[in-house]
Amino acid sequence: MRRNWKMLSILALCVMAAGGFGLKIAFSHCQVPCGIYNDELRFEALYNQNITTIDKAMTQIKELSEKSDALSANQLSRWVTNKEEHADEIMHQMQQYFLAQRIKPADEGDSAAYKDYTQKLVIIHHIIIDSMKCKQTVDPANVESLKSNLDKLYKAYFGKDHQEHTHD
């Protein structure tokens, strides 16, 4: 019996150690009903980290693509990767956080709740499509559409317009 505990302890430590290496840390919340959510913070990260990074990456990609030196090619590759990762993160947040955990299905019999529910689903679908387009292109119109649709989701979600956070 003592040996089993020792083996289980070693196995548990190995699993925990392996889990700490090679895994991408996501800004996602667990899918257990712990009740700890911060939707405002989630939106701020989408605006200030993800969309801002995608926008800056598009600018850098355009600038670096005009150069032909090795350093610029390396940086170009890194900006493309970074842009794609942030677009993926937005899609992940929409799917795994909002759709899976925060947007609750509504009964068709409750027309007001069902309208609110379907409105949020449609907006999230547009955000996912915009994110995909941001991933595939360097067109700033896709970033503007993404931001506009995130504004719409914010309003549908909180019932108020998003106010950009400033550090004045």
C-alpha positions in Angstrom: 0.0 0.0 0.0 2.8 2.4 0.9 4.4 1.8 -2.5 1.2 2.6 -4.3 1.1 6.0 -2.7 4.7 6.7 -3.6 4.1 5.7 -7.2 0.9 7.8 -7.3 2.8 10.8 -5.8 5.6 10.5 -8.4 3.1 10.1 -11.2 1.2 13.2 -10.0 4.4 15.2 -9.9 5.3 14.1 -13.4 1.9 15.1 -14.7 2.1 18.5 -13.0 5.6 19.1 -14.3 4.7 18.1 -17.8 1.7 20.3 -17.7 3.9 23.3 -17.0 6.1 22.8 -20.1 5.0 23.3 -23.6 1.5 24.4 -22.9 0.3 27.7 -24.1 -1.1 29.8 -21.3 -4.4 31.1 -22.4 -6.4 33.9 -21.0 -9.3 31.6 -20.6 -11.3 30.6 -17.6 -12.0 27.1 -16.5 -15.2 25.4 -17.6 -16.3 24.4 -14.1 -19.0 26.3 -12.3 -16.7 28.2 -10.0 -18.6 31.5 -10.5 -15.4 33.6 -10.9 -15.8 35.7 -14.0 -14.7 39.2 -14.9 -16.5 40.0 -18.2 -15.3 43.7 -18.2 -11.7 42.6 -17.9 -12.3 40.0 -20.7 -13.5 42.7 -23.0 -10.7 45.1 -22.1 -8.2 42.4 -23.0 -9.9 41.8 -26.4 -9.8 45.5 -27.1 -6.4 46.5 -25.7 -4.3 43.4 -26.2 -5.8 41.4 -29.1 -7.2 44.1 -31.4 -4.5 46.6 -30.8 -1.8 44.0 -31.5 -3.5 42.8 -34.7 -3.7 46.4 -35.8 0.0 47.1 -35.0 1.0 43.8 -36.6 -0.7 44.8 -39.9 1.2 48.1 -40.0 4.5 46.4 -39.3 3.9 43.7 -41.8 3.2 46.3 -44.5 6.4 48.2 -43.6 8.6 45.2 -43.3 7.4 43.6 -46.6 8.9 46.5 -48.5 12.4 45.6 -47.2 14.6 42.8 -48.4 17.1 42.2 -45.6 17.2 39.1 -43.5 16.4 40.9 -40.2 13.2 42.4 -41.8 12.2 39.0 -43.1 12.6 37.5 -39.7 10.6 40.3 -38.0 8.0 40.0 -40.8 7.5 36.4 -40.0 7.2 37.1 -36.3 4.6 39.8 -36.8 2.5 37.5 -39.0 2.7 34.8 -36.3 1.8 37.3 -33.6 -1.2 38.6 -35.6 -2.5 35.1 -36.2 -2.1 34.2 -32.5 -4.1 37.2 -31.4 -6.8 36.5 -34.0 -7.0 32.9 -32.8 -7.2 34.2 -29.2 -10.3 36.3 -30.1 -11.9 33.3 -31.7 -11.1 31.2 -28.7 -12.6 33.8 -26.3 -15.8 34.0 -28.3 -16.2 30.2 -28.5 -14.8 29.0 -25.2 -15.7 31.8 -22.9 -18.7 33.6 -24.3 -20.5 30.8 -26.2 -19.7 27.9 -23.9 -20.0 29.7 -20.6 -21.5 33.1 -20.6 -24.3 33.4 -23.2 -27.1 31.3 -21.9 -29.6 29.8 -24.4 -33.1 31.2 -24.3 -36.4 29.5 -24.9 -38.1 30.6 -28.2 -41.3 31.0 -26.1 -39.7 34.0 -24.3 -39.5 36.3 -27.4 -37.5 39.1 -25.7 -34.9 36.8 -24.2 -34.7 34.8 -27.4 -34.2 37.9 -29.5 -31.4 39.0 -27.1 -29.8 35.6 -27.3 -29.9 35.4 -31.1 -28.6 38.9 -31.4 -25.5 38.0 -29.3 -25.0 34.8 -31.4 -25.1 36.7 -34.6 -22.7 39.3 -33.3 -20.3 36.7 -32.0 -20.4 34.9 -35.4 -19.4 38.2 -37.1 -16.5 38.7 -34.6 -15.3 35.2 -35.4 -15.4 35.9 -39.1 -13.7 39.3 -38.7 -11.0 37.6 -36.7 -10.5 35.0 -39.4 -10.2 37.8 -42.0 -7.7 39.7 -39.8 -5.7 36.5 -39.7 -5.7 36.1 -43.5 -5.2 39.7 -44.5 -3.5 43.0 -43.6 -6.6 45.1 -44.5 -7.3 47.6 -41.7 -11.0 47.5 -42.7 -11.1 44.1 -41.1 -9.8 45.4 -37.8 -12.4 48.2 -37.9 -15.1 45.7 -38.6 -13.8 43.6 -35.7 -13.8 46.5 -33.3 -17.2 47.6 -34.4 -18.7 44.2 -33.9 -17.0 43.9 -30.5 -18.6 47.3 -29.6 -22.0 45.8 -30.6 -21.4 42.7 -28.5 -20.3 44.9 -25.5 -23.5 46.9 -25.9 -25.7 43.8 -26.2 -23.9 42.2 -23.3 -23.8 45.1 -20.8 -26.6 47.3 -22.2 -24.2 50.3 -22.5 -21.6 51.6 -24.9 -18.0 50.7 -24.4 -15.8 53.5 -23.1 -12.2 53.3 -24.0 -10.1 53.0 -20.9 -7.5 55.8 -20.6 -4.7 56.5 -18.1 -5.1 60.3 -17.8 
